[in-house]
Amino acid sequence: MKVQFDKVKALNALLYVTNRVQRKDFHKIFKIIYFADRQHLADWGRPITGDTYIAMEAGPVPSRLYDMLKIVRGDSYYSDIEGLGDYFQIENWMYVRPLQDADLNKLSANEQEALSEAIAKYAKLSFDEIKEKSHDVAWHSTARDFSISWDNIALEAGLSGEELECVSDFSRLEAALNRIDK
């Protein structure tokens, strides 16, 4: 399954979550967004962010969102030419302080619902509890520090083979349409 990263949705998902959880550390935020992406894929046939999740020791990590946070934190190869520092700051190396709320016009109602449900279900869990829940079959079937396939995430989300084939067809069609629009 091909999934395309959507930077605007990823940034707004990050802002949505950080403005609505008490503990704003990278680990908690990344896991909540992972669960929201996974559920949105199951419900609507596509994830919210389209990020590439890396199977790291503490669970799935959205690689591009992590890169965005590292840019603001100052330990990236890239400088903040896009003004990400206008949206959030990083404190004590791993805590995100949002400087504004998400632009709700950039997230559909069903994307907001998936994020809200993930927040409600996972925000109060401890580090160990959310780590354990994120160590799902998709994570276990991936070598450490490698990309978790969206096919495995979809299977983990409960999509059957036939549903997965339909989602894959839609992803290919969407990618083709995006190429035409450019």
Secondary structure, 3 states (H helix, E strand, C coil): CCCCCCHHHHHHHHHHHHCCCCCCEHHHHHHHHHHHHHHHHHHHCCCCCCCCEEEECCEEEEHHHHHHHHHHHCCCCCCCCCCHHHCEEEECCCEEEECCCCCHHHCCHHHHHHHHHHHHHHCCCCHHHHHHHHCCHHHHCCCCCCECCHHHHHHHCCCCHHHHHHHHHHHHHHHHHHHHHC
